Amino acid sequence: MEQAGTPGIEISHEEQGSSGAFFVQTEAGRLAELTYTRPSPQIAVIEHTEVSAALRGGGVGRLLVEAVVEWARKTNTKLLPICAYAKSVFERHPELRDVLQQSARRRITAEL
């Protein structure tokens, strides 16, 4: 997964049991990460997004959110963002909200 304006950024995904992450891994280690838990097979709770100073300001956080949205669409999973950064991306980009759990979609829309 790569996006124009962020050359060489590859988003990876791992899931073990009821937890998972989308992340950017380099030789220097994990430089960006969005973590989630799955309270049920149909729902993923976005808990935290973090981008290292080395990648900050380049749109990598948004790439992580877009990756989890793409995955949610493919797997028919609804997202519940409790991470403040992920919430802000959904607030600014209504085209991504189709994967939000209904209560989260109502809450984000009401906050606007």
MOPAC internal coordinates of N, CA, C and O (Angstrom, degrees):
PM7 1SCF
backbone

  N    0.0000 0     0.00 0     0.00 0    0    0    0
  C    1.4385 1     0.00 0     0.00 0    1    0    0
  C    1.5197 1   108.32 1     0.00 0    2    1    0
  O    1.2310 1   119.76 1   -59.16 1    3    2    1
  N    1.3127 1   118.07 1   120.84 1    3    2    1
  C    1.4580 1   121.82 1  -178.50 1    5    3    2
  C    1.5122 1   108.10 1  -142.01 1    6    5    3
  O    1.2310 1   120.18 1   -30.72 1    7    6    5
  N    1.3242 1   117.26 1   149.28 1    7    6    5
  C    1.4517 1   120.87 1  -179.39 1    9    7    6
  C    1.5154 1   109.52 1  -128.87 1   10    9    7
  O    1.2310 1   120.93 1   -35.76 1   11   10    9
  N    1.3411 1   115.83 1   144.24 1   11   10    9
  C    1.4624 1   120.21 1   176.96 1   13   11   10
  C    1.5202 1   109.44 1   -57.18 1   14   13   11
  O    1.2310 1   120.66 1   -37.56 1   15   14   13
  N    1.2984 1   116.34 1   142.44 1   15   14   13
  C    1.4584 1   120.45 1  -178.56 1   17   15   14
  C    1.5147 1   112.36 1    91.05 1   18   17   15
  O    1.2310 1   120.10 1   168.92 1   19   18   17
  N    1.3051 1   117.41 1   -11.08 1   19   18   17
  C    1.4627 1   121.93 1   177.39 1   21   19   18
  C    1.5277 1   108.36 1  -133.30 1   22   21   19
  O    1.2310 1   120.41 1  -116.41 1   23   22   21
  N    1.3309 1   116.82 1    63.59 1   23   22   21
  C    1.4626 1   119.80 1  -176.08 1   25   23   22
  C    1.5202 1   112.04 1   -60.43 1   26   25   23
  O    1.2310 1   121.64 1   -41.28 1   27   26   25
  N    1.3187 1   114.47 1   138.72 1   27   26   25
  C    1.4501 1   119.85 1   176.32 1   29   27   26
  C    1.5138 1   115.48 1    80.12 1   30   29   27
  O    1.2310 1   119.68 1   179.76 1   31   30   29
  N    1.3250 1   118.21 1    -0.24 1   31   30   29
  C    1.4682 1   120.81 1   179.70 1   33   31   30
  C    1.5213 1   108.38 1   -86.13 1   34   33   31
  O    1.2310 1   120.98 1   -60.90 1   35   34   33
  N    1.3008 1   115.74 1   119.10 1   35   34   33
  C    1.4625 1   121.06 1   177.77 1   37   35   34
  C    1.5193 1   108.55 1  -118.38 1   38   37   35
  O    1.2310 1   121.23 1   -52.77 1   39   38   37
  N    1.3184 1   115.25 1   127.23 1   39   38   37
  C    1.4637 1   121.53 1   179.36 1   41   39   38
  C    1.5261 1   108.17 1   -94.81 1   42   41   39
  O    1.2310 1   120.45 1   -53.36 1   43   42   41
  N    1.3202 1   116.75 1   126.64 1   43   42   41
  C    1.4602 1   122.55 1   176.12 1   45   43   42
  C    1.5157 1   108.93 1  -108.75 1   46   45   43
  O    1.2310 1   120.69 1   -17.29 1   47   46   45
  N    1.3291 1   116.29 1   162.71 1   47   46   45
  C    1.4575 1   122.10 1  -178.96 1   49   47   46
  C    1.5201 1   108.86 1  -135.48 1   50   49   47
  O    1.2310 1   121.26 1   -42.10 1   51   50   49
  N    1.3234 1   115.20 1   137.90 1   51   50   49
  C    1.4564 1   120.84 1   173.27 1   53   51   50
  C    1.5185 1   108.41 1  -137.99 1   54   53   51
  O    1.2310 1   121.35 1   -33.18 1   55   54   53
  N    1.3260 1   115.01 1   146.82 1   55   54   53
  C    1.4677 1   119.95 1   177.12 1   57   55   54
  C    1.5171 1   107.51 1  -143.69 1   58   57   55
  O    1.2310 1   121.35 1   -50.79 1   59   58   57
  N    1.3348 1   115.03 1   129.21 1   59   58   57
  C    1.4616 1   120.80 1   176.53 1   61   59   58
  C    1.5123 1   107.51 1  -133.26 1   62   61   59
  O    1.2310 1   121.16 1   -60.27 1   63   62   61
  N    1.3055 1   115.39 1   119.73 1   63   62   61
  C    1.4584 1   119.31 1  -178.50 1   65   63   62
  C    1.5114 1   110.57 1    61.39 1   66   65   63
  O    1.2310 1   120.31 1    55.58 1   67   66   65
  N    1.3268 1   117.01 1  -124.42 1   67   66   65
  C    1.4628 1   120.97 1  -177.07 1   69   67   66
  C    1.5247 1   113.00 1  -101.05 1   70   69   67
  O    1.2310 1   119.83 1  -165.22 1   71   70   69
  N    1.3310 1   117.92 1    14.78 1   71   70   69
  C    1.4591 1   121.54 1   179.47 1   73   71   70
  C    1.5226 1   110.22 1  -126.50 1   74   73   71
  O    1.2310 1   121.41 1   -27.08 1   75   74   73
  N    1.3308 1   114.91 1   152.92 1   75   74   73
  C    1.4538 1   118.78 1   178.58 1   77   75   74
  C    1.5073 1   111.25 1  -156.99 1   78   77   75
  O    1.2310 1   121.73 1    -5.83 1   79   78   77
  N    1.3305 1   114.30 1   174.17 1   79   78   77
  C    1.4649 1   120.30 1   179.68 1   81   79   78
  C    1.5168 1   110.15 1  -155.49 1   82   81   79
  O    1.2310 1   121.37 1   -32.82 1   83   82   81
  N    1.3146 1   114.99 1   147.18 1   83   82   81
  C    1.4498 1   124.25 1   165.81 1   85   83   82
  C    1.5139 1   104.55 1  -108.16 1   86   85   83
  O    1.2310 1   119.79 1   -44.98 1   87   86   85
  N    1.3286 1   118.00 1   135.02 1   87   86   85
  C    1.4544 1   118.55 1  -170.85 1   89   87   86
  C    1.5188 1   112.65 1  -154.79 1   90   89   87
  O    1.2310 1   121.66 1   -17.39 1   91   90   89
  N    1.3398 1   114.42 1   162.61 1   91   90   89
  C    1.4626 1   123.26 1   173.22 1   93   91   90
  C    1.5196 1   105.95 1  -113.01 1   94   93   91
  O    1.2310 1   120.97 1   -62.12 1   95   94   93
  N    1.3280 1   115.75 1   117.88 1   95   94   93
  C    1.4594 1   122.44 1  -178.17 1   97   95   94
  C    1.5224 1   108.74 1  -113.78 1   98   97   95
  O    1.2310 1   120.56 1   -48.52 1   99   98   97
  N    1.3121 1   116.54 1   131.48 1   99   98   97
  C    1.4598 1   121.49 1   174.77 1  101   99   98
  C    1.5260 1   107.96 1  -128.99 1  102  101   99
  O    1.2310 1   120.85 1     1.00 1  103  102  101
  N    1.3178 1   115.98 1  -179.00 1  103  102  101
  C    1.4676 1   119.87 1   176.44 1  105  103  102
  C    1.5242 1   110.83 1   -61.57 1  106  105  103
  O    1.2310 1   120.76 1   152.70 1  107  106  105
  N    1.3301 1   116.15 1   -27.30 1  107  106  105
  C    1.4691 1   121.19 1  -179.95 1  109  107  106
  C    1.5267 1   111.93 1   -79.28 1  110  109  107
  O    1.2310 1   119.98 1   172.48 1  111  110  109
  N    1.3146 1   117.64 1    -7.52 1  111  110  109
  C    1.4626 1   121.30 1  -179.43 1  113  111  110
  C    1.5146 1   111.71 1   119.63 1  114  113  111
  O    1.2310 1   121.06 1    13.66 1  115  114  113
  N    1.3125 1   115.57 1  -166.34 1  115  114  113
  C    1.4580 1   121.92 1  -179.57 1  117  115  114
  C    1.5252 1   107.88 1   -82.50 1  118  117  115
  O    1.2310 1   120.49 1   -64.88 1  119  118  117
  N    1.3415 1   116.67 1   115.12 1  119  118  117
  C    1.4581 1   121.30 1  -174.23 1  121  119  118
  C    1.5260 1   113.78 1   -99.64 1  122  121  119
  O    1.2310 1   120.32 1   166.42 1  123  122  121
  N    1.3226 1   117.00 1   -13.58 1  123  122  121
  C    1.4661 1   121.03 1   177.84 1  125  123  122
  C    1.5203 1   108.03 1  -156.44 1  126  125  123
  O    1.2310 1   121.18 1   -33.19 1  127  126  125
  N    1.3393 1   115.34 1   146.81 1  127  126  125
  C    1.4640 1   118.37 1  -175.79 1  129  127  126
  C    1.5196 1   111.16 1  -158.22 1  130  129  127
  O    1.2310 1   120.96 1   -40.46 1  131  130  129
  N    1.3209 1   115.77 1   139.54 1  131  130  129
  C    1.4559 1   124.10 1   169.83 1  133  131  130
  C    1.5210 1   105.36 1  -121.77 1  134  133  131
  O    1.2310 1   120.36 1   -58.55 1  135  134  133
  N    1.3271 1   116.93 1   121.45 1  135  134  133
  C    1.4664 1   120.35 1  -177.72 1  137  135  134
  C    1.5245 1   110.76 1  -109.28 1  138  137  135
  O    1.2310 1   121.39 1   -28.59 1  139  138  137
  N    1.3227 1   114.94 1   151.41 1  139  138  137
  C    1.4625 1   120.97 1   178.75 1  141  139  138
  C    1.5205 1   110.28 1  -146.21 1  142  141  139
  O    1.2310 1   121.52 1   -19.07 1  143  142  141
  N    1.3257 1   114.69 1   160.93 1  143  142  141
  C    1.4595 1   121.75 1   170.64 1  145  143  142
  C    1.5227 1   107.54 1  -124.50 1  146  145  143
  O    1.2310 1   121.49 1   -22.17 1  147  146  145
  N    1.3227 1   114.76 1   157.83 1  147  146  145
  C    1.4667 1   120.57 1  -179.78 1  149  147  146
  C    1.5231 1   108.86 1  -118.74 1  150  149  147
  O    1.2310 1   120.04 1   -81.83 1  151  150  149
  N    1.3318 1   117.53 1    98.17 1  151  150  149
  C    1.4609 1   119.42 1   177.08 1  153  151  150
  C    1.5292 1   112.06 1   -69.52 1  154  153  151
  O    1.2310 1   120.69 1   160.16 1  155  154  153
  N    1.3389 1   116.28 1   -19.84 1  155  154  153
  C    1.4598 1   122.15 1   174.42 1  157  155  154
  C    1.5223 1   107.61 1  -151.30 1  158  157  155
  O    1.2310 1   119.86 1   -15.07 1  159  158  157
  N    1.3264 1   117.87 1   164.93 1  159  158  157
  C    1.4714 1   119.26 1  -178.70 1  161  159  158
  C    1.5327 1   113.77 1   -62.53 1  162  161  159
  O    1.2310 1   119.85 1   159.07 1  163  162  161
  N    1.3224 1   117.90 1   -20.93 1  163  162  161
  C    1.4607 1   121.41 1  -176.47 1  165  163  162
  C    1.5224 1   114.00 1   -97.67 1  166  165  163
  O    1.2310 1   119.16 1   173.96 1  167  166  165
  N    1.3299 1   119.20 1    -6.04 1  167  166  165
  C    1.4643 1   122.41 1  -174.56 1  169  167  166
  C    1.5262 1   110.02 1  -131.01 1  170  169  167
  O    1.2310 1   121.32 1   -41.70 1  171  170  169
  N    1.3505 1   115.08 1   138.30 1  171  170  169
  C    1.4641 1   121.49 1   172.46 1  173  171  170
  C    1.5244 1   107.55 1  -126.03 1  174  173  171
  O    1.2310 1   120.73 1   -50.00 1  175  174  173
  N    1.3200 1   116.21 1   130.00 1  175  174  173
  C    1.4583 1   122.65 1   179.15 1  177  175  174
  C    1.5260 1   107.70 1   -98.58 1  178  177  175
  O    1.2310 1   120.58 1   -64.64 1  179  178  177
  N    1.3373 1   116.51 1   115.36 1  179  178  177
  C    1.4680 1   120.80 1   177.34 1  181  179  178
  C    1.5155 1   106.94 1   -77.76 1  182  181  179
  O    1.2310 1   120.77 1   -66.08 1  183  182  181
  N    1.3289 1   116.12 1   113.92 1  183  182  181
  C    1.4605 1   120.79 1  -173.05 1  185  183  182
  C    1.5159 1   114.31 1   -97.20 1  186  185  183
  O    1.2310 1   120.13 1   142.13 1  187  186  185
  N    1.3292 1   117.36 1   -37.87 1  187  186  185
  C    1.4629 1   118.59 1  -171.94 1  189  187  186
  C    1.5211 1   110.32 1  -157.20 1  190  189  187
  O    1.2310 1   120.87 1   -38.06 1  191  190  189
  N    1.3210 1   115.95 1   141.94 1  191  190  189
  C    1.4588 1   122.37 1   172.97 1  193  191  190
  C    1.5223 1   107.19 1  -129.91 1  194  193  191
  O    1.2310 1   121.02 1   -47.87 1  195  194  193
  N    1.3269 1   115.65 1   132.13 1  195  194  193
  C    1.4605 1   120.03 1   179.91 1  197  195  194
  C    1.5210 1   109.30 1  -142.23 1  198  197  195
  O    1.2310 1   121.06 1   -44.22 1  199  198  197
  N    1.3274 1   115.58 1   135.78 1  199  198  197
  C    1.4579 1   122.24 1   177.87 1  201  199  198
  C    1.5242 1   107.44 1  -127.25 1  202  201  199
  O    1.2310 1   120.51 1   -49.63 1  203  202  201
  N    1.3245 1   116.64 1   130.37 1  203  202  201
  C    1.4680 1   120.83 1  -179.73 1  205  203  202
  C    1.5212 1   110.50 1   -65.73 1  206  205  203
  O    1.2310 1   121.13 1   -20.03 1  207  206  205
  N    1.3145 1   115.45 1   159.97 1  207  206  205
  C    1.4677 1   121.08 1   178.88 1  209  207  206
  C    1.5276 1   111.12 1   -58.29 1  210  209  207
  O    1.2310 1   120.30 1   148.93 1  211  210  209
  N    1.3210 1   117.03 1   -31.07 1  211  210  209
  C    1.4673 1   120.99 1  -178.70 1  213  211  210
  C    1.5253 1   112.31 1   -63.71 1  214  213  211
  O    1.2310 1   120.01 1   152.45 1  215  214  213
  N    1.3345 1   117.58 1   -27.55 1  215  214  213
  C    1.4662 1   121.53 1  -177.52 1  217  215  214
  C    1.5256 1   113.27 1  -111.72 1  218  217  215
  O    1.2310 1   120.13 1   172.02 1  219  218  217
  N    1.3090 1   117.35 1    -7.98 1  219  218  217
  C    1.4598 1   121.24 1  -175.59 1  221  219  218
  C    1.5295 1   111.42 1   -60.21 1  222  221  219
  O    1.2310 1   120.99 1   -38.37 1  223  222  221
  N    1.3280 1   115.71 1   141.63 1  223  222  221
  C    1.4581 1   121.45 1   177.85 1  225  223  222
  C    1.5141 1   114.21 1    87.83 1  226  225  223
  O    1.2310 1   120.02 1   179.93 1  227  226  225
  N    1.3132 1   117.56 1    -0.07 1  227  226  225
  C    1.4635 1   121.23 1  -178.34 1  229  227  226
  C    1.5097 1   114.51 1  -104.94 1  230  229  227
  O    1.2310 1   119.99 1  -170.99 1  231  230  229
  N    1.3234 1   117.62 1     9.01 1  231  230  229
  C    1.4574 1   120.34 1   179.09 1  233  231  230
  C    1.5153 1   114.46 1    83.71 1  234  233  231
  O    1.2310 1   119.98 1  -168.44 1  235  234  233
  N    1.3149 1   117.64 1    11.56 1  235  234  233
  C    1.4672 1   120.84 1  -176.86 1  237  235  234
  C    1.5328 1   111.02 1   -68.71 1  238  237  235
  O    1.2310 1   119.90 1   141.84 1  239  238  237
  N    1.3173 1   117.79 1   -38.16 1  239  238  237
  C    1.4645 1   120.13 1   177.40 1  241  239  238
  C    1.5161 1   111.07 1   -58.62 1  242  241  239
  O    1.2310 1   120.63 1   135.20 1  243  242  241
  N    1.3265 1   116.39 1   -44.80 1  243  242  241
  C    1.4599 1   119.63 1   178.50 1  245  243  242
  C    1.5305 1   110.20 1   -64.57 1  246  245  243
  O    1.2310 1   119.90 1   141.30 1  247  246  245
  N    1.3313 1   117.80 1   -38.70 1  247  246  245
  C    1.4662 1   120.08 1   176.61 1  249  247  246
  C    1.5250 1   111.60 1   -57.65 1  250  249  247
  O    1.2310 1   120.81 1   140.48 1  251  250  249
  N    1.3294 1   116.05 1   -39.52 1  251  250  249
  C    1.4648 1   119.76 1   178.36 1  253  251  250
  C    1.5186 1   110.61 1   -63.64 1  254  253  251
  O    1.2310 1   120.40 1   136.21 1  255  254  253
  N    1.3350 1   116.83 1   -43.79 1  255  254  253
  C    1.4705 1   120.35 1   178.82 1  257  255  254
  C    1.5278 1   109.82 1   -64.35 1  258  257  255
  O    1.2310 1   119.87 1   136.92 1  259  258  257
  N    1.3177 1   117.85 1   -43.08 1  259  258  257
  C    1.4612 1   120.72 1   178.31 1  261  259  258
  C    1.5301 1   111.19 1   -62.17 1  262  261  259
  O    1.2310 1   120.26 1   144.17 1  263  262  261
  N    1.3228 1   117.11 1   -35.83 1  263  262  261
  C    1.4682 1   120.36 1   178.27 1  265  263  262
  C    1.5197 1   111.41 1   -66.08 1  266  265  263
  O    1.2310 1   120.17 1   137.81 1  267  266  265
  N    1.3341 1   117.28 1   -42.19 1  267  266  265
  C    1.4664 1   119.06 1   179.12 1  269  267  266
  C    1.5273 1   110.38 1   -68.81 1  270  269  267
  O    1.2310 1   119.93 1   147.02 1  271  270  269
  N    1.3235 1   117.74 1   -32.98 1  271  270  269
  C    1.4654 1   120.91 1   176.62 1  273  271  270
  C    1.5294 1   110.10 1   -65.54 1  274  273  271
  O    1.2310 1   120.54 1   133.78 1  275  274  273
  N    1.3283 1   116.58 1   -46.22 1  275  274  273
  C    1.4657 1   120.75 1   178.62 1  277  275  274
  C    1.5304 1   110.79 1   -58.93 1  278  277  275
  O    1.2310 1   120.77 1   135.46 1  279  278  277
  N    1.3207 1   116.12 1   -44.54 1  279  278  277
  C    1.4673 1   121.29 1   178.18 1  281  279  278
  C    1.5343 1   110.86 1   -63.07 1  282  281  279
  O    1.2310 1   120.16 1   137.48 1  283  282  281
  N    1.3212 1   117.31 1   -42.52 1  283  282  281
  C    1.4631 1   121.11 1  -179.99 1  285  283  282
  C    1.5244 1   110.58 1   -62.25 1  286  285  283
  O    1.2310 1   120.56 1   139.38 1  287  286  285
  N    1.3071 1   116.54 1   -40.62 1  287  286  285
  C    1.4766 1   119.58 1   178.33 1  289  287  286
  C    1.5219 1   111.07 1   -63.68 1  290  289  287
  O    1.2310 1   120.18 1   137.92 1  291  290  289
  N    1.3248 1   117.26 1   -42.08 1  291  290  289
  C    1.4710 1   121.39 1  -178.37 1  293  291  290
  C    1.5209 1   112.28 1   -69.26 1  294  293  291
  O    1.2310 1   120.49 1   147.81 1  295  294  293
  N    1.3364 1   116.67 1   -32.19 1  295  294  293
  C    1.4666 1   120.32 1  -174.11 1  297  295  294
  C    1.5229 1   112.95 1  -103.96 1  298  297  295
  O    1.2310 1   120.59 1  -174.76 1  299  298  297
  N    1.3411 1   116.47 1     5.24 1  299  298  297
  C    1.4686 1   121.33 1  -179.26 1  301  299  298
  C    1.5282 1   111.25 1    56.26 1  302  301  299
  O    1.2310 1   121.21 1  -135.59 1  303  302  301
  N    1.3326 1   115.28 1    44.41 1  303  302  301
  C    1.4588 1   122.61 1   179.56 1  305  303  302
  C    1.5184 1   108.68 1  -105.92 1  306  305  303
  O    1.2310 1   119.89 1   -41.32 1  307  306  305
  N    1.3089 1   117.82 1   138.68 1  307  306  305
  C    1.4637 1   122.59 1   174.56 1  309  307  306
  C    1.5196 1   108.41 1   -95.53 1  310  309  307
  O    1.2310 1   120.81 1   -38.17 1  311  310  309
  N    1.3297 1   116.05 1   141.83 1  311  310  309
  C    1.4582 1   121.91 1  -177.41 1  313  311  310
  C    1.5211 1   110.89 1  -105.58 1  314  313  311
  O    1.2310 1   121.42 1   -37.18 1  315  314  313
  N    1.3110 1   114.88 1   142.82 1  315  314  313
  C    1.4609 1   122.71 1   174.62 1  317  315  314
  C    1.5266 1   106.55 1  -126.59 1  318  317  315
  O    1.2310 1   119.52 1   -80.11 1  319  318  317
  N    1.3363 1   118.51 1    99.89 1  319  318  317
  C    1.4623 1   120.32 1  -178.38 1  321  319  318
  C    1.5231 1   111.89 1   -82.94 1  322  321  319
  O    1.2310 1   120.55 1   -60.17 1  323  322  321
  N    1.3330 1   116.56 1   119.83 1  323  322  321
  C    1.4631 1   119.99 1   170.82 1  325  323  322
  C    1.5318 1   109.21 1  -106.47 1  326  325  323
  O    1.2310 1   120.51 1   168.39 1  327  326  325
  N    1.3096 1   116.63 1   -11.61 1  327  326  325
  C    1.4656 1   123.32 1   175.44 1  329  327  326
  C    1.5300 1   108.57 1   -71.57 1  330  329  327
  O    1.2310 1   120.58 1   -52.16 1  331  330  329
  N    1.3287 1   116.50 1   127.84 1  331  330  329
  C    1.4679 1   121.00 1  -177.63 1  333  331  330
  C    1.5269 1   111.78 1   -61.02 1  334  333  331
  O    1.2310 1   120.17 1   140.84 1  335  334  333
  N    1.3205 1   117.29 1   -39.16 1  335  334  333
  C    1.4656 1   118.81 1  -179.93 1  337  335  334
  C    1.5240 1   110.96 1   -65.26 1  338  337  335
  O    1.2310 1   120.18 1   131.71 1  339  338  337
  N    1.3328 1   117.26 1   -48.29 1  339  338  337
  C    1.4640 1   120.35 1  -179.93 1  341  339  338
  C    1.5301 1   110.17 1   -59.82 1  342  341  339
  O    1.2310 1   119.99 1   138.11 1  343  342  341
  N    1.3313 1   117.62 1   -41.89 1  343  342  341
  C    1.4682 1   120.52 1   176.77 1  345  343  342
  C    1.5173 1   110.63 1   -56.99 1  346  345  343
  O    1.2310 1   120.38 1   137.49 1  347  346  345
  N    1.3335 1   116.88 1   -42.51 1  347  346  345
  C    1.4649 1   119.99 1  -177.84 1  349  347  346
  C    1.5264 1   111.40 1   -65.36 1  350  349  347
  O    1.2310 1   120.06 1   144.57 1  351  350  349
  N    1.3226 1   117.49 1   -35.43 1  351  350  349
  C    1.4665 1   120.29 1   177.20 1  353  351  350
  C    1.5220 1   109.67 1   -65.59 1  354  353  351
  O    1.2310 1   119.92 1   135.60 1  355  354  353
  N    1.3124 1   117.75 1   -44.40 1  355  354  353
  C    1.4668 1   120.69 1   178.55 1  357  355  354
  C    1.5323 1   111.09 1   -64.20 1  358  357  355
  O    1.2310 1   120.03 1   144.27 1  359  358  357
  N    1.3181 1   117.54 1   -35.73 1  359  358  357
  C    1.4680 1   120.55 1   177.93 1  361  359  358
  C    1.5215 1   110.89 1   -64.11 1  362  361  359
  O    1.2310 1   120.13 1   139.06 1  363  362  361
  N    1.3308 1   117.36 1   -40.94 1  363  362  361
  C    1.4669 1   121.66 1  -176.96 1  365  363  362
  C    1.5216 1   113.73 1   -81.60 1  366  365  363
  O    1.2310 1   120.03 1   161.55 1  367  366  365
  N    1.3312 1   117.55 1   -18.45 1  367  366  365
  C    1.4659 1   120.59 1  -173.91 1  369  367  366
  C    1.5320 1   111.13 1  -130.13 1  370  369  367
  O    1.2310 1   120.62 1   -95.27 1  371  370  369
  N    1.3349 1   116.42 1    84.73 1  371  370  369
  C    1.4653 1   119.97 1  -178.05 1  373  371  370
  C    1.5254 1   113.99 1   -60.37 1  374  373  371
  O    1.2310 1   119.75 1   156.89 1  375  374  373
  N    1.3217 1   118.08 1   -23.11 1  375  374  373
  C    1.4628 1   120.97 1   179.62 1  377  375  374
  C    1.5241 1   112.68 1   -66.55 1  378  377  375
  O    1.2310 1   120.20 1   167.30 1  379  378  377
  N    1.3291 1   117.22 1   -12.70 1  379  378  377
  C    1.4669 1   121.20 1   178.71 1  381  379  378
  C    1.5279 1   112.70 1   -95.38 1  382  381  379
  O    1.2310 1   119.94 1   170.38 1  383  382  381
  N    1.3101 1   117.72 1    -9.62 1  383  382  381
  C    1.4725 1   121.36 1  -171.00 1  385  383  382
  C    1.5172 1   115.50 1   -74.52 1  386  385  383
  O    1.2310 1   119.12 1   170.23 1  387  386  385
  N    1.3152 1   119.28 1    -9.77 1  387  386  385
  C    1.4626 1   120.66 1  -177.25 1  389  387  386
  C    1.5269 1   112.32 1   -61.46 1  390  389  387
  O    1.2310 1   119.66 1   160.09 1  391  390  389
  N    1.3191 1   118.26 1   -19.91 1  391  390  389
  C    1.4659 1   121.11 1  -178.48 1  393  391  390
  C    1.5262 1   112.95 1   -96.34 1  394  393  391
  O    1.2310 1   120.55 1   179.72 1  395  394  393
  N    1.3296 1   116.56 1    -0.28 1  395  394  393
  C    1.4640 1   118.91 1  -179.66 1  397  395  394
  C    1.5192 1   110.94 1   -73.66 1  398  397  395
  O    1.2310 1   121.41 1   -36.63 1  399  398  397
  N    1.3193 1   114.91 1   143.37 1  399  398  397
  C    1.4582 1   120.06 1   171.92 1  401  399  398
  C    1.5257 1   106.23 1   -60.24 1  402  401  399
  O    1.2310 1   119.74 1   -36.39 1  403  402  401
  N    1.3092 1   118.10 1   143.61 1  403  402  401
  C    1.4659 1   122.61 1  -172.77 1  405  403  402
  C    1.5244 1   112.78 1   -50.59 1  406  405  403
  O    1.2310 1   119.33 1   135.49 1  407  406  405
  N    1.3272 1   118.89 1   -44.51 1  407  406  405
  C    1.4710 1   120.67 1  -178.22 1  409  407  406
  C    1.5262 1   110.92 1   -64.95 1  410  409  407
  O    1.2310 1   119.93 1   143.66 1  411  410  409
  N    1.3242 1   117.73 1   -36.34 1  411  410  409
  C    1.4682 1   121.30 1   178.51 1  413  411  410
  C    1.5207 1   110.25 1   -69.84 1  414  413  411
  O    1.2310 1   120.04 1   140.40 1  415  414  413
  N    1.3210 1   117.54 1   -39.60 1  415  414  413
  C    1.4573 1   121.17 1   179.36 1  417  415  414
  C    1.5258 1   110.36 1   -62.25 1  418  417  415
  O    1.2310 1   120.46 1   136.18 1  419  418  417
  N    1.3254 1   116.73 1   -43.82 1  419  418  417
  C    1.4728 1   120.62 1   178.86 1  421  419  418
  C    1.5274 1   110.26 1   -63.62 1  422  421  419
  O    1.2310 1   120.18 1   136.20 1  423  422  421
  N    1.3247 1   117.25 1   -43.80 1  423  422  421
  C    1.4593 1   121.46 1  -177.76 1  425  423  422
  C    1.5320 1   111.63 1   -64.51 1  426  425  423
  O    1.2310 1   120.21 1   135.50 1  427  426  425
  N    1.3264 1   117.20 1   -44.50 1  427  426  425
  C    1.4659 1   121.07 1   179.63 1  429  427  426
  C    1.5212 1   110.13 1   -65.10 1  430  429  427
  O    1.2310 1   119.92 1   136.55 1  431  430  429
  N    1.3097 1   117.76 1   -43.45 1  431  430  429
  C    1.4569 1   121.25 1   179.04 1  433  431  430
  C    1.5236 1   110.80 1   -63.86 1  434  433  431
  O    1.2310 1   119.89 1   140.62 1  435  434  433
  N    1.3166 1   117.81 1   -39.38 1  435  434  433
  C    1.4664 1   121.46 1  -179.83 1  437  435  434
  C    1.5173 1   111.93 1   -67.85 1  438  437  435
  O    1.2310 1   119.93 1   149.76 1  439  438  437
  N    1.3256 1   117.73 1   -30.24 1  439  438  437
  C    1.4674 1   121.52 1  -179.13 1  441  439  438
  C    1.5152 1   112.49 1   -74.40 1  442  441  439
  O    1.2310 1   120.08 1   164.46 1  443  442  441
  N    1.3112 1   117.45 1   -15.54 1  443  442  441
  C    1.4861 1   120.25 1  -177.63 1  445  443  442
  C    1.4993 1   112.37 1   -79.20 1  446  445  443
  O    1.2310 1   120.10 1   180.00 1  447  446  445

